[in-house]
């Protein structure tokens, strides 16, 4: 299945709203029956201490991997403390890419 086919099954045939899917508020067994097993593999932002200053809000996103089809789908949105998270209705296919990251720890951090 392609992302378009998965998208059609979940959001058209099963009539699941995009924000309900993003919040994991749906019949997961029905989705698994329609598109096969899947899992949440990334979640960015969406809580206190995760980004922008007061009144700034922040970008949030969630990525699912539909394992049987090796398809990754991302839903993005916006988080603001006064209004919670608003999810965009568009979904996009994304692809994993590994990168090497260097972090710098203080001597105090390394002792723990």
PLY file of the C-alpha trace (Angstrom):
ply
format ascii 1.0
element vertex 112
property float x
property float y
property float z
element edge 111
property int vertex1
property int vertex2
end_header
0.00 0.00 0.00
1.10 3.56 -0.66
0.57 6.47 1.71
-2.36 7.61 -0.43
-4.03 4.19 -0.08
-3.37 4.06 3.67
-4.66 7.62 4.03
-7.84 6.74 2.10
-8.54 3.65 4.23
-8.05 5.44 7.55
-9.52 8.87 6.92
-12.14 8.17 4.23
-13.30 4.57 4.60
-13.02 4.39 8.40
-14.04 8.06 8.72
-11.43 8.84 11.37
-10.75 12.55 11.74
-7.08 13.54 11.46
-7.00 15.12 14.92
-8.55 12.00 16.48
-5.86 9.87 14.82
-3.14 12.23 16.06
-4.51 11.96 19.61
-4.82 8.12 19.40
-8.58 8.45 19.95
-9.97 5.84 17.53
-10.60 2.10 17.15
-7.04 0.84 16.72
-8.19 -2.70 15.89
-10.22 -1.37 12.94
-7.19 0.49 11.60
-4.97 -2.59 11.97
-7.57 -4.68 10.12
-7.64 -2.10 7.30
-3.93 -1.31 6.86
-1.95 -3.78 8.97
0.21 -3.18 12.04
1.62 0.28 12.71
3.28 2.15 15.53
4.11 5.67 16.63
7.87 6.13 16.06
8.38 9.85 16.73
6.68 12.58 18.70
8.04 16.14 18.73
6.88 19.02 20.96
3.52 19.61 22.54
4.14 20.29 26.18
5.47 22.69 28.75
9.19 23.28 28.47
9.36 22.02 24.89
9.83 25.23 22.97
8.75 28.80 22.32
8.43 31.53 24.89
5.20 32.88 26.27
2.75 33.51 23.45
5.07 31.92 20.87
3.60 28.43 20.66
5.55 25.69 18.95
5.61 23.17 16.13
4.52 19.62 16.98
4.51 16.45 14.93
3.92 12.71 15.15
5.23 10.01 12.81
3.78 6.50 12.41
5.37 3.54 10.66
3.00 1.25 8.78
5.20 -1.80 9.06
3.71 -4.13 6.44
4.10 -1.43 3.76
7.27 0.28 5.08
5.47 3.64 4.89
6.03 6.49 7.35
3.31 9.12 7.78
3.73 12.46 9.57
0.99 14.73 10.90
2.09 18.19 12.03
0.44 20.85 14.11
0.87 23.71 16.50
0.87 23.74 20.30
-0.06 26.76 22.40
-0.53 26.57 26.17
-3.76 28.56 26.07
-5.35 26.44 23.32
-3.64 23.03 23.35
-2.62 21.32 20.11
-4.19 22.00 16.74
-3.35 19.34 14.15
-3.09 20.15 10.44
-5.37 18.11 8.19
-2.58 17.33 5.70
-0.48 14.23 6.10
2.84 13.58 4.40
5.08 10.64 3.71
8.48 10.89 5.35
11.56 8.71 5.25
13.93 7.79 8.08
17.51 9.04 7.87
20.16 8.31 10.45
22.52 11.09 11.49
25.40 11.20 13.92
24.96 13.76 16.70
27.66 15.06 19.04
26.61 16.35 22.44
28.80 18.03 25.04
28.46 16.98 28.68
29.98 18.83 31.61
32.28 16.95 33.97
29.44 17.03 36.49
27.05 15.37 34.00
29.62 12.67 33.20
30.07 11.83 36.89
26.41 10.86 37.24
0 1
1 2
2 3
3 4
4 5
5 6
6 7
7 8
8 9
9 10
10 11
11 12
12 13
13 14
14 15
15 16
16 17
17 18
18 19
19 20
20 21
21 22
22 23
23 24
24 25
25 26
26 27
27 28
28 29
29 30
30 31
31 32
32 33
33 34
34 35
35 36
36 37
37 38
38 39
39 40
40 41
41 42
42 43
43 44
44 45
45 46
46 47
47 48
48 49
49 50
50 51
51 52
52 53
53 54
54 55
55 56
56 57
57 58
58 59
59 60
60 61
61 62
62 63
63 64
64 65
65 66
66 67
67 68
68 69
69 70
70 71
71 72
72 73
73 74
74 75
75 76
76 77
77 78
78 79
79 80
80 81
81 82
82 83
83 84
84 85
85 86
86 87
87 88
88 89
89 90
90 91
91 92
92 93
93 94
94 95
95 96
96 97
97 98
98 99
99 100
100 101
101 102
102 103
103 104
104 105
105 106
106 107
107 108
108 109
109 110
110 111
